Amino acid sequence: MAADPLQLLGSALSSQAGSDQQHDLLGKVRDLLEFQPAAIHPLVGTLVTTIQTASDSMFKFWMLDLILFALSKSPLSVEAKATLAEACLPTLLTLLFNATPRTLKLVIQCFSSVYPLLFRTLCINRGPQAQWEQLTQARSRIVDFLTSADSTVNLGMKEAALKFVLRTIQVHTRGVSDPRLQNKADPNLAMVPGNHPFIQAATLEKDGNELLQTVITVYYQSPNPDLVSALINSWGPFVKHRPSFIAIVATAIEAWTPGPLQAADVLPRDVKSIDKAAKIFLSHLLRTPYGSPYSESILKAVHSVDMRLRAAAVLEDELRSSGRKRAAPVDTLDGPDAKRLKLDTDASSSLHAPAATASSPLVVDFIVANLRLIPDETLAAAVKKFRDEHIASDAPPVEEPPTMKVKVEPVDPLQMEMDDEIEFNSDDVNREVARTTAVAAPSVPDAPVEPQGLPIDALERLAEFVNPQAVKLDQKQKLDLVKTIEGRGYALASEMEDAPLNEPGAVGERKLTRVAELQIILIIRALTRSGVFDDELVLGDEPKKDDPYSEMQVDVARRKDIMRDKLCDYILVDFSSRLRLAQLWMNEEWYNDRLQRERSPDSEQHYDLWLRRLLDGVCITLDDLDARDRTFTRFLLDLPELSNETLAMLRDLCIERPDAVKQMAFLTLRELVTIRAPVRQIALEHVLDLTTHPDKMTRTLAIKTVRPWVPDSQPMSRLVIRFARRLLRRLQTLPRPPKAPTLEESEEDGQLPFEPDEDEAQLRQPTFLPAKLAFPVDRSIILQHMELVFALCVKAAPEFLDEIFAAYELMEPSVQEAVQELIQPLIRGLGPNNGKLLMVLRSFPPRAESLALKVLTFFTTDTRPTPPLVAVVKGLVSERDLDPRFLIPILGEMDKSDIVKHLPRIVSVLNGTLEQRQLIRNVFTQVITAPPSTTGTSNQPRAKQNDLLTPAELVVLLLEHEMEIGIKQTVEAVNLCFSMPDIFGQEVLAVVMQQIVDEPVLPILFLRTVIQAVQTYKSLIGFVSTTLLSRLITKKIWQIQKLWEGFIRCAKLIAPASFGALLQLPREQLRELIEQEPSLKAGLRDFVIKKAGNKARVQHFLEVFGDEPEQQQNSAPPTPPPTSIAAA
């Protein structure tokens, strides 16, 4: 069972402060927290305030080191780190002004992470201004540490302050090259909104420039070599994120002088170390893609550093020479004992010094002195043994210096110019002659050793040396020579079979001996350059008929073809082991073809023919090659020329073969594009074409091949981006909305009419896509268009997100639906906090609203929206008239006033479909205080119930905004409420009716809701009959026709309970009610008679009902009826 870090921490705090036990326990807690980083935040948040005023202790340093780990190196998300930084900010700020140097160093290191984290948070959320003021105060304090001359500010504090200042400069400047390319791990000024209330981008940019000037001033004026070295080492990460400063940094290094260091009596070796560090940094910068555009400035700085290093070396040599000129010691002893004493002293002291640093005279003296200790007989025997082993026994004794013989090693003809002689190198000759002379000269014991040089007469003879004229062979001799070379080729085969691999256990090419390789070259050149009638062919003479020489020439040509064929078959038997032979052969064939074309344009060409034969044979065996074998790739890369047919063959290997062969073929195409400029265009076209292949594996391998080139590898990056834009344009088939182009727009936006340029014209149309799209377009075809674009959006070219949204608004509806589904893996990979994606959502084109809504819905399904996402949507809602569905994902994050404001728009999306009803049902469960039903909800409930609506408030809100929502949609929403009886019970409905009936203006659907309530809950009939209907009569409900109709239907529904209230109606309205609902007449008459007891009392109502009195002629005028029989 894993240990509990909190329990261990408690044990550590209870142990003696500063003890070994506490040290061990804190170390165990740290190890556990590194494996459980989620536990860091609650622990630090609880304990961080305890170190604010505490004195220095083991626990305090442990806490600060844990905070530093959590903010910089832990795997926590950026949002979690920002929350932790916010919790630690007050404590760290306090310690920054009241702490010891050791504590200050850790605090400054923590601020290097706190500052960018909170800067990003404040830019997005526009949090409290007090946090920004605290960060500004900390920044000023740390900059003072860097520039302070106070002795209490030690080197560790200055180095930590230096890294903080460089990180601050990085934050106070804009991103890489495109301001839109945002990375949440790299906060910068591009994240600052233009209307931010307290963060002003222009002011921060000015501060960043001043801080950079401060850093360069420290570099120029600091007398501390360690601080200067730390600054040089910090330049690398800084310019990697901000390449625009490379020229400034290079200029600063170029102009730097060690004057302040020399004035502080810094050792020369420390100055030299600084220059070496600068040179290493500049050399590395030249090899990086972001440093290559500034190569001119970097090279100038390198030259300046080299000049300083050379001057330092000259000064060092002078000092060393002056040190050697010292007086010889005077020995007080004479004779052998004195020499032995001196020898022992020198030998013992020199043994402790490295041989590489000892001076040459000292080494010579040491060797000679030790040789003198060896007995003469032993030394003579050793010399004789050496001679016997290293000098040939049959060599005649040499009494005089031998005649100079220069040994010339064979030279690989393919490593030199084909038609040039071997270049004479006097230095090599000097070394060879010196070695030969030293070996052949007799050894003389105790003879002084003198340097061996090249005699003057030998140089003169070599200078006059002329190659002898080639032997002229007749035709038969030439033929015999060809046969001899052919025989050598067969003999060479056995040697090549037994040749070792280049490395033990390796797969591929075998290493040939020098002699075997030279024989191969001779055989190949015999096949390519030799000829029986070369002279006659050059002159253009045609061999005569029946001429034996002509027959001999034909025989030689036939033998050459047979030898080529055998050589080809031999190579194909084991191509991996015979790669070198194939390379030499193809290079010679290509060079010979070039020579033949110069002599005769119509001459037969062998290179393409036999290369094709070789490749056809190799392709048959590729399926059986080891996965680690790269010989095929090496062979193609080393070929002198690649035809379009060869590249097409490579493309076919990417399509029709197993996955291992496909990977090898794509690797070869990638290397060809990278290092073979003549075939780059065609090879890149093939790879780009394959990014749209119908096969998933082929398309994926092609995309993985081209994606690393974007954005830094040119010109490949430019062509890949243009090809991806062309794929997007193919899907844009709708007419463009009328819009006047602005100055900020360019053809790079993908929103203006396409204007082809030179690069665009060079790219072919995609082979695997239909020439014209037929709508509706199949989903797989749309994926062929979009997969490369999606892949480039991840890190390589995030600006394509803008272009996807811009192209989306011009796509046909079926294409838009497919894009909404296909983009989900990309959105999942980017995440809801991706800075570029949030910017796109903040400013998407109007006709791309459905795609933005899809992205928003994806991020809020089954999870709560992140704060940056909520901020983006709220900003959109305040600026645009968006689809109400944009509000649904963030409704759970709004306060009550916002819910009341936006809920009617959200309910208006109801259209009678089950999907929309379920959506609004989830919305209701988010915004009401009652616990949600068993049906799942997409968001977690709020913590603050005061920000929610009661169920009664929700129904009242629906009815009061029925016109804004729509009558039909309101009816559907109310029905939805009735379908949730566990939330909207009869008590809730009674409150709703009681609240609405008191309103001055009644909703049209009020009586309908009342009818629905009494149909659902019979227990409400009493409340409606005794209270609600009477209140409606007093409000003269008959004046609103629709409400009057609802009143009549409700009275009929709950009759006879409603009769008492109906008799409160005026005479005309009661008559109208009876006329519209005659079925109520009999019941009302009976109700009146029963309540009154006789007809005389209710004569007024009977007249309304249409009943005549029995003795109308004798009756007196009736007395007025009471106002309410129901009250009698």
N, C-alpha and C positions, 0 to 999 in steps of 0.2 A: 504493500500500500504506500502511495506517495506521501511524503511528509508535508505537513501544512506549513507554509511559509510564515503565516501569522503566529503560529504557535512557537516556531523556532525564533522568530523575532522577539516574542515575549521573553523567552529564555535568555536571549542575548542581552536584552535591556535589564533583566534582573541580575545578571552576572556582574562581577566587578568591572568598573569602567576601565578600559584600556588593557584588560588582561588578555592572555592568550586564548582563554576560553571564549571571551566575547569576540575576539578576532575570528576564531574558527566558526562560531555560530553565525556571525554576520556573513562570512564567506559562503556558508551553506545556503543562507537565505537568498543571497545574490544569485547563486547558481540556480536555485528553484525559480526565481523570478525571471531569469533569462529564458527558461523553458515554459513559463506561464506568464507571458507579458501582460495578459489581461488583468492580472492581479496588481500590477504596478500602480495603476491610477488610483484605486481606492486607498491603497497603502500610503502613497505619497501625499494624496490629498488630505489624509488625516494627520500625518506626522510632520508635514513640511513647516507648519507654523511653530513647531517646538524648537527648531534650530535657528529661529529668527534672532533671538537674544541670547542663545546658549553660547557658552565659551567653546573654544576648540576642543574637540574630542574625537575619539575614533568613530562614534556613531554619527557625528555631524559630517565628517568627511565621507563616511559611507553613504549617507543620505544624498549629499551633493553629487557624488559619483554615480549613484543610482539615477538621479534626475538627469544627469548628463547622458547616461546610457539610454534612458527612456526617450529623450528628445532627439537623439542623433542616430543611434545604432540599432535600436530595437525594431522589431517587425510591426510595430503598431501602425495603424493607418494615419494619414496626415491629419484627419479630423480628430482622432484620439490624442495625437501629440499636441494639437492646437488647444484642446480642452485642458490638457495637463499643463501646458505652458501658461494658460490663463490663470490656473489655480496657483501656480508657483510664482507668478510675477511679483506680487507685493513682497514676499519673503526675499526673493533674489534682489530686488531693488534696495531693500533695507540693508542686506549684507554688503551690497556694493559700496555703501558709504561707511559701514562700521564693521570691518573685518580685518583679519590678519592677512599677510601676503599669500600664504598658502590657500586660505579660503577664497581670497579674491581671485586667484587664478582659476579655481573651479567655477566660481560664479560667472566670470567673464566667458569661460568656455560654454557655460549653459546659455548665456545670452546670444551666442553665435547661432544657436538654434531657435531660441525664443523669439528673436526679432523677426526673422522671415516668416515663422509660423503665424504669429499674431498679425503681422502686416497683411498676409493673405486673408486671414479671417476678417479683419476690419475692412478690407476692400470689398468683400462679398456681402457681409452682414451689416456693415456700417454701424458697428457696435458702439459702446459708450466711448466718448471722447477722452475720458479719464485714462483709459488704457493706453491710448496713443500718447498722451502727455507723459505717462510713466516711461514708455519706450523711448521717447525723445530725451528724457532726463537721463536714462541709463546710457544712451548712445553718447551723449556729451561727456559723461563721466569716463567712459572707457576710452574715448579719443584722447582725453587729457592724460590718461595713463600712458598711452603710446608716445606722446610728445613730451612727457615730463622728464626733467633732468634730476628729479629727487632720487636720492640713493635708496629710499625705502621701496621704490618701484623696481623689483628685481627683474631679471631676464625672463623668467617664466611668465610673469604678468605681462611684460611687453610683447612676448610672442603670442600669448593668448589674445591680447588687445589687437595685435596686427591681423590675426585671422578674423576677428570680429569686424574690423574695419573693412577688410576685403569683402567679407560676406555682405556688409552693409552697402558697399559700392555696387555689388552685384544686384542687390534689391533696388537701389536707387537709379538703375539704368534700365533700358528697354531690353527685350528679349533678343534672341539670336539675330536673324536677318529679317524675318517677317514678324511684325508685332502681333500677328494673330496666332502664331505658334506658341501656345501656352502649355506649360507643364506645371502641375500643382506642386511638384518638388522644387520648382525654380520660380519663386515669386519675383515679380519685377513691376516696373511702372506701367506696363501695358495692362495690368489688372485694375488699375485705378480708374473708376468711372469719372467721366468728365464733370459730373455734378456732385461729386462726393462732398459732404458737408465740412470735413476738416482735414482731409489728406489732399494736398495740392501737388500734382505731378511735377509741375514746373519748378516748384521750390525744392522738392526732393532731388530732382535732376541736378539742380545747381549745387545742392549739398553733396551729391555724389562726386561731382567734378572737384569740389574743394577737398573732399576726403582723398581722392586719388592724388591730388597735388601734395597732400600731407604725407602720403605713403612714399611718394617719390622723393620728397625732401628727406624723410628718414633714411631712405636708401642712399642718398648722396652724403648725408652729414653724420650718420651714426658712426661712433668710434668703436662699436662692439661688433667684431666679426661674426659672432654667433647669430646676432639679430639680422645682419645683412644676409647671411646664408639662409636663415629661416625665411626671409622675404623672397629670395630667389626660388626657394623650393615651393613657396606658396603661389608663385606666378602661374604654374602649370594648370592647376584646377581653375584658377580665376579666368585665364584667357580661353580655356576650353568652353566655359559657359558664356563668355563675352569676347568673341573673336575680334570685335571692333577695336579692342584695346591692344591688340598685338603690336601694331605699329608704335604706339606710345611706349609700351614696355621695351620693345627692341631698341628704340631710340634712347631710352633711359640707360639700358645696359651698355649701349655703344658709347655714351658720353660719361659713363661712370669713371671715376678716378679714385685710387686708394689713398688720397691725401689725408682725410680724417683718420684713417686707420694707422697710417705711418706716423702721424703726429701723436697718436696714442701709444706708440712703440709696439705695435702689433707685429708679431713675427712674420717674416716674408712667406713662410710656408702657409700661414693662414690666409694671406692675401691671394696666394696662388690657388689655394683651395676654393676661394670664392669665385675666381675667374674660371676654374675648371667646372664648378657647378653651373655657372652661367652658360658656358659652352655646351655642356650636356643638355641643359634645358632648351637652348636654341636649336641644337641639332635634332632633338626630339620634335620640336615644333615644326621643323621643315618637313618632317615625314608625315605629319598629320594632315588630314583633308582641310581642316579649318585654318591651318597655318600656311598652306601653299599659296593662297592669294597674296600673302604679305612676304613672299620669299625675298624680294629685293631688300626690304628693310631688315629682315632677319639676317641675310647674308652680310650686309654692312656691319651689323652688330657682331657677327661671328668673326669677321675680319678684324674688327677693333679688339675683340677679346684675344684673338691669336697674337696680335701685335703686343699686347700687354704680357702674355705668357712668354713670348720670345724674349722680350726685354728682361723679364724676371729670370729666365734661364741664363742669359748672358751675365747678368749680375751674380747669379749663383756660381757660375763657372769662375768668374773673377775672384770671388771670395774663396772658393776652394783652392784656386791656384796660389793665392797669396798665403793661404794657410800651410801649404806644403813647403814654402821657402822658410824653413826654420833651421837653426844651428844644429849640426850633428852632435850627438851626446858624446862626452868624453868618458871612456871606460877607465876605471881605476885599476883594473886587473889586466894582466897581459897573458898571452899564451892561450892554449886550448880551453883552459877552465873559464877564461873570460868569455870566449865564443860560446861555450856550452851554456854558461849562465845567461848570456844574452839570448841565445836560441830558446832556452826554456821559457824565459820571460815573454818573448815575442809570441811563441807558439801558444802558450797558455792564454794570453790576452786575446789573440786573434781568434781562438776557437769560439769565443763568445760573441763575435761580430759576424753578421751575415756576409757570405762570400760576395753577394751581388753588390754590397756597398763598400767592400774593401778596395783599396787602390791597387792597381796592377803591380807596381814594384813590391808591395807587401806580399801579394799572393806568390809572386815569383820567388822572393826570398824564402817564404815558407816552404815551397816545394823543394827548392835546392837544398835547404837545410835538412829536410827530412830524407832526401836522397843520400846525403852524406852520412847519415846514420846507418844506412844499409851496407853490409859487407860487400866488398868488390866482387867476390865470387858469386854471391846471390844475385847481384845486379846483372853481371855478365850472363849468367844462366837465363835470367828472365828475358834479356834482350835477344839471346839466341833463340829461345823458344818462340818469341814473337815473330822473328824473321822466318823461322821454319813454317809457322802457321799461316802467315800473310804474304809471303813471297814465294813464287813458284820454285819448286826444287830444281827444275831443269833450266832455270835462267842462268846464263853465263855470268861469271863474276864481273862486276863493273868496276874498272879502275878509274875511269874518267866520267864526268857527267854525261849521261846518255843524250842521244839526239832527241830533241823534243818531238813528241807524238801527241797530237791532239785527238782526243776521243770525242767523236760527235755522236750524240744520241739520235736515234731516228725520230723524225718529227712527223706528227700527224698531218697529212696533207690537207685534211678538212679544216684544220685550225690555222691555215695560212692561205694567202692568195693563191688561186689555182695555177696561175701561169707565172708566178714569180719564183726566183731561187730563194733558198734559205738565207735570211738576213744574217750578215756577219756581226757577231757580238763579241767585241774584244774583251769585255769583262768576264764572260763565260770562259773564253779561251785562257785568260790569265789564271782563273781559279783552277781549271783542269790541268794546266801545265805545272802549276805550283804543287798540286796534289800528286801528280805523277813523279815529279822530281823528288819530292819528299819521300815517297815510298821507295824509289829506286836508289837513292843516295845511301852510302854506307853510314852506319851509326857509329859515331865516335863518342865514347864516354867522356863526360866532363867537358865536351866541346861547347863553346858558346853557341846558343841558338840564335840564328840570324833569320830574318824574314826572307822567304823565298819569293822572288819576283820573276817576271818573264824576261828572258834575255833579249837584248836589242836585235840581234841577228834573227832570232825567231820571229819577232814582229815584222821585220823586213821581208822575211820569206813568206809569211802569211799574207802580207799586203800585196805581194806579187803573184799570189796563187790564182790560177785560172782553171776553171773546170775543163777537163779534157773533152774533146769533141765526141759526140755520140757515135757509136759504132753503126755503120750502115749495113742493114740486113737486106738480103734479097728476099724475094717473095716466098720461097720455100722455107727459109729460116723464120720468116714471120708466122707462117702457118704452123710450123713446128713449135714455135714459142706459145702460140695460142693453145695448142694441145697440151703443152707442158703446164700452163697455168690452169687449164681445166683439171688436170690430174691433181695439182696442188689443192684445188678446191675440194675435191673428194677426200683427200687426206686430212684436210682441215676440219672436216665434219666431226670426226671422232674427238678431236681436241675440244671443239665447242660443246659437245655433249657432256664432257667431264669438267667443264669450266665451273668454278664455284660461283655461288650467288654473291651479289654485292655485299650483303649482310647475312650473317647466320640466321636461318629461320625466315628470311625474307621471301617475298613472292615477286617474281618478275625477271628482270634482266640479269644475265650472268656476266661476270667480270672476265674479260679475255686478257690473255697475256699480251704484252706489247708486240711480240713477234707475230702472234696470231692476228692481231688487228692490222698490222702492216701487210700481212699476206692477204687479208680480206680486201684491203684497199687496192692492192695490185690486181686481184681478181676482178674487182668491180671496174677498175679503170680499163682493164683488158676488154671487158664487155662493152664499155661505153666509148672510150676515146681511141682505142687501137683500130687500125685498118690496114689492109694489105696494099691498097692503091691510094693512100692518102694524097700523095703528090698529084697523081693523075686526076683524082676527084676534085682537088682544089682548082686545078686548071680547067676543069669542065670537060675533059676528054671522055668520050664514051668508049667503053671496051668493045673491041671488035668481036664479031661473031666467030664462034669456034676457037676463040683465043683461050689457051690454057690458063693464062693469068685471069681471064674473066671467070672461068670456071672455078678457079681457086678463090676468087673474091666471093662468088656465090656460096662456096663451101664455108668460108669464114663467116659470112652473114648468117647462114643457116645454123652453124655451130653456136654463134652468139645467141640466137633466139632459143636454141635448145638449152644452153647454159642458163639463160634468163629464166626459162620455164622451170628448170630443175632448182635453181636458186629460189624461185618463188615458192615452189612446193616445199623445199627444205625449210624455209622460214615459217611457213604456215603450220608445219608439224608441231612446232613449239614456239609460237610467236613471242610469248613473254620472255623466254630465255634468249631469243635471237633478235631482240629489239635493236641492238646496236648495229647488227648486220643490215637490217632493213633500213635503218636511218642512213647509213653510209651509202647504201645502194641508191636510195631515192635521191639523195643529194647529188650524187654523181650523175644520175640520169638527167636530173633537171639542169645541171650545169652543162652537160654535153648537149642537151637540146638547145640551150641558149647559144652555144658556140656554133652548132649546125645552122641555126636560123640566121646567124650573122653571115655565114658563108652562102647559104642558099635558103631563101624563104620557104621553098617547097620541100625541104628535107623532111624525112620521116621523123616523127616525134615519139619518143618512148616513155617519157615520164608519166603522162596522164594514163596511158594504156596500162602500164605495169602497176601504177598506183591503184588503179581501179581493180586490177586482178588481186592485188594484195588485200585491199579493203573488203572485197567480196568474200575472199576466203576467211578473213578474220571475223567478219560479221557472222559467218556460219557458226563459229566456235565461241562467240561471246557469251552465250547462255551458260557455258561450262566454265567460264573464267572465275577465279576466286574473287570474292567481293572486294578484297583489298587491293586487287591488281589494278594498277593505273597505267600499265604499259600502253594501252591503246590511246589514252589521252596524251601521254608523253610523245607517242609517235606522231600524232596529228599536230601537236604544238610545235614540234621540231621540223616539220616539213617546210621546204623553202617556199612552196606555193600551194594554195588551196583553191580549187576550182569551185564554181557554183554547184557542180554535180556532187562534189564531195560534201559540201555543206548540206545539200538536200538529202544525201544519204544519212547524215547525222540527224537531221530532222525526222526522217523515217524511223530511226532507232528510238527516238523519243516517243513514238506512237505505237509501234507494232510489237514491241518486245516486252519481256518481263520487267518488273519494277526495278530490279538491280541494274539491268542494262539501261533502262530509262535514266536512272540517276547518274550513271556513268556518262551517258550522252549529254545530259544537261550540264554536268560538270565540265565536259569538254567545250561545249558551246560558251559557257560562262568564261572560261579561261581564254578562249579565242576572242571574245568580245573585249576582254580586259587588256590583253597584251598584244593582240595582232590587229593593228589599226587597219591594214588594207582590207581585211574581211569583216571588220567590225559591223559595218552597216548591214550586210546581208545576214550575218549570224544573229545580230540583234533582231532583225525582222523575223527570223524563224522563231526565236524564243518568244517574242511578243505575240506572234501568230498563235503559238501554242498556249498562251494564256487564255485563249477563247475556245480551246478544244472541248468537244463534248464529254470526253472521258474525265472523270473527276481527278484521278491520280495524275494524269498527264498535265492537266490544268494546274493542279496544286504545285507540282514540281517546277513548272514554268514560272509561276508567280513567286515561288521561293527563290528562284534564280535571279529575277529582275529586281525584287524588292530591296536587297542590300545596296543597290546602286543609287537609290533615292534617299536623301537629296544631294549627297556630297560628291558622287562620282560623275564627272562630266566627260563626254557629252551624253553618256548613257542615261543619266537622270532626266535630262531635258527631253530625250526621245521617248522614254517610258511615260513621262507625264503627258506628253502630247498624244501618245497612243491611247492612254486612259481617257483623256478628254474626248478623243474621237469616238470611243465607245459610248460615252455619255451622250454625245450629240446624236448618235444613231437612234437613241431612244426618245429624242425630243421631236415629236411629230406634230404637236399642236401649234397654232400660230402664236407668236409672241405678243403679249399684251402691249398696247401702245404706251411707249415710255421714251422720253427724250434722254439719250445717254448723257451722263455727267462726265466731268473731267477726271473723277477718281476712277471711273470704270475703265478697264482695259480688256484686251482680248484674252487675258489670262483668267478673267473672272468666269468664263464659260457662259456669260449672259449676253454677250454682244454677237452680232453676226460673225461667223467664222471667216477669217481671212488667212488662207494658207501661206506659209512662208517656205523657206528653202528646206528646212528640216522636215516639215509636214509633207512637202511634195515627195520627199525621198521615201517615206513610209508607204508600204503597199496596203491595199485594202485587206481586211481579215479574210482568211481563206475558209475558216470553219463557221462563219456566220452567214446567214442568208443575205443576198444582195439587197433585198427589200423586205421589211417586216410586214407580215400579214396579221391583221388584228382579228380576234384577240391573240396576243403573242403567248406562246407556250412559256411556262415558268422556267423551264430548263434553259431556254434561249436567253431569257432575261438574266439568269444567273451567269451565263457565259459572258454577257456584257459587263456585269457589275462586280464580279468576284475580284478582279484586279483592282478596281477602284476601291472596294472595301478594304482590301489588304493594304493599300497605300495609306489609307486614313489612320492606320495604327502606327504611330511614331514616325513613319517615313515621310508622309506628306499630309498632315492633318488639315491643310487648307482644302482638301478634296471634300470635306464635310460641307463647306459652303457651296461647292459646285454641285454636290448631290442634291441639296435642297433647291438650288437655282434651276437645275435640270428637271427636277421633279414636277415643278409647276407646268412644264411644257410636255409632260408625258400623257399618253392616252390612259383613260381610267383603268383598263385592265392591267396596264404596265404599272400604274401607281399601286394597285392592290398587291401585285407581286413584290414590288420594291419594299412595301411596308413589312411583308413577311421576311424577305431575304435580309433586310438590314438588322434584324434582331441579334444575330451573333456578333456583329460589329458593335452594336450598342452595349451588349453585355460585356464585351471586352474593354470598352472605354470606361464604363462605370458612370454613376450619376454625378460624380464630382469632377469629371474631366473638364478642364477650363475651356478648351476649344469647343466642346459640345455645348456647354452652357452658353457660350457666346453666340453659337449658331442658333440655339433655341431662342435667344433674346432678340435676334434680328432676322428670323427666317422670312422669306418672301410670302406675300399674302396668300398666293395660291398653293403654297406648300403647307397649309395649316393642318391637313389631315396627317401628313407625315410627322410633323412636330407633335401632334396629339398622340400618335402611335408610340413615339419615343417616350413621351411623358407617361402614358399608360403602362408601358413596359416597366418603367422604373418604380412604379407605385403599386404594382400588382402584388398582393400578399406582403407588402412591407410599407413602412412609413416613408414619406419623401424626405430627402435630406434637406437641411437648411438652405444650402445654395440653390437647390432646385425650387424650393418654395419661394425664395426671393426672386428668382427669374420669372416664375409664373405670375406672381403678384405684380411685378413691373409690367409684364405684358398686358395683364388685365386692365391695369390703370391707363395704358396707352392705346390699346386697340379694342375693337369690338369683336372679341374672339368667340368661337363656339363655346357655349356654356360647359361643354364636357371638359374644357381645360381646368375648370374650377373644381371638378369632382375630386381629383386626386389630392388636392391640397385643402379641401374643405375642413378636414379634421384638424388642420393646423391654424384655423382662423379663430378669432374671438367671436363673441355672440353678435356684435353689431355687424361684422362682416358676413356672418352666416345669414342674418336677416336680410342683408342687402343683396346677396348673391343667390340665395336659395331659389327664389322664383325663376330666375333664368335657368338654373339647373333642372328644375322640374319640367320646364318647357320642352325638354328633349324627348319626353314620353311620346311614343308614336304607335302604341298598341302592340309592340313586339315584346316577346318574353325577355329578350336580352336587355332592353331598356328598362323594363319593369324591375328586373333583378338589380340593375345598376342603381336605380333610384331607391330601391329597398335598402341597399347597402348604404346609400347616402343617409337615409333616415336613421339607420342604426348608429351612424357616426355622430349625428348632431343632437340626439336626444339623450336625456339623463337616464332613462330606463335601461336596464341591462339588455344587451342584444339577444336576439332569438338564437335558436340552435343553428340557424343558417349562418354560414361563415361570413365574416366581414373582411374586407381587404385591408383595413387599417386598424391599429390598436386603439382602444378607447382613450379618451383624454384623461389626464390626471386632475384637471380643474373642472369640476362639474358646474361651476358658475358660468363657464363659457359656453354651456350647452343650452338647448331648448328643452322645455318640458313637453311631453306628448300633446298636451292641450294647446300649448303655444304653437306647436308645429301645425296642427289642424287649423287653428285660427289664422295663422300666417298664410296657409294655402287658400282659405276662403277669402281673406281680405285682398289677396293679390290675384284673384281669379282672372281679371282682365289682362294683367301682365303675363300670367302663365298661359292663358288660353282656357276657354270653358271646357273643351274636350280633354285637355291635359289635366286640368284641375279635377275633373270627374274621375279620371284614371288614378290620380294621386290619392284622392280621398278613398277610392275603392281599395287602393294598396294599403292604406292605414287600417281599414276594416279587416283586411286579411291578416293583420298582426294583432290578434285579440289579447295576447299576453302583454302588449304594450298599450294599446288603445282600447281599454275596457270601458264599461258603462259609466264608471265614475269620471273618466276622462271626457267622455262625450257629454255628460251632463254639465261639466264645467265649461266645455266649448259652447254649448247652447246658451248657458247662462251668460257667458261673457259676450257673445255676439249679439244677443237680443238687446243688450243695453247700448249697442253702438248706434250712432245717429243714422248711419246708412247701412242697410242690411245687404249682404252679398246675395247675388242672384241664386247661388246654389245652396243657400242656407236651408230653405225648406226641404230641398232634396236630401240634404245631409240629415235633417231631422227625421224624415220619413225612413231613410236607411237605418238610422239609429234605433227607432222603435221597432222596425222589422227584425233587427238583430237582437235587441235586448227588450223584451216585453215589459220588463220592470220599469222602463222609462216612460211608459204610457201615462202613468199617474202624474209624473212631473210635467209632461207635455200638455196634458189636458187641463190641469189645474193652474199651471203657472205660465207656461210658454205661450199658449194660444191667447190667453187673456192679455198678456203683455203685447202681443202682436196686434190685437184689436185696438188697444190704446194707441198704438203707433200708426193706426189707419193703414193696415196692410193692404187694403183693397186699392189703394192709390197706385200701387206698382203691380201691373198686370201679371207678370210672371210669378211674383211672390204670392199674389192673390190665388193664382191657380194652384200653387204648391200648398197654400193654406187649406184650400178646399179638399185637395187630395189627402192631406194629412188628417183633416177632420173626418173624412170618410173612413180612413184607415183605422183610426182609433175609436170610431163610434161604437157604442153610445157614450163612451167616456167623454167625448168632446161636446155632447149636447149642451151641457151647462155653460160652456164658454161660448158656444154659437149663439145662444139666446141673448148674449151681450151685444151682438151686432146690431147696428141700426136697421130700421125696417127695410129700407131699400136693399142694403147689402145682404140681409137675411133672405129676402125674396130672390135676389140674384143667385145666392148660393143654392137655394132649392131648385131654381130653374136649371142650373148647371148640373146639379146632382139630385134628381127627383127621388132617388132611393133614400135620401135622408128625410123626406117629408113625413112619411108615416111614423118613423121613429121619433122625430121631433114632436109631432102632435101627441103621440102617446106620452112622451116625456113631459109635455106641458100640462096635459090633463091630469097626469098622476101627481105632478107637483102642486097644481092649483086646486084640485078637488072638484071643481065644477067649471062649466063653460063660460059662465058670466065673468069669471075672474080672468080668463085668458082670451076674451073676445078679440083683443088686439092681435095676438099671435095667430088665432084662427083665420082672421081676415088675410094675414100674410100667407097662411097655408092654403087659402081658397075655400074654407068651409063656411056655409051660411048658417046664421042662428035659426033655431026652430020656429020662433015667433017673432020674426023680425019686425012685423007691422005694429005690434003692441009694445015693443021694447022702447025704452027711453034711450036717449043718447048715452052711449057707453062712457064709463069713466076711464080715464087714462090708465093704462096698465102700469104695473110697477116696473122699475128699470131692470130688474133681474128676477126672474122666477127662480132661477137656480139658487138665489139667496134665501127664498122663502122656505 
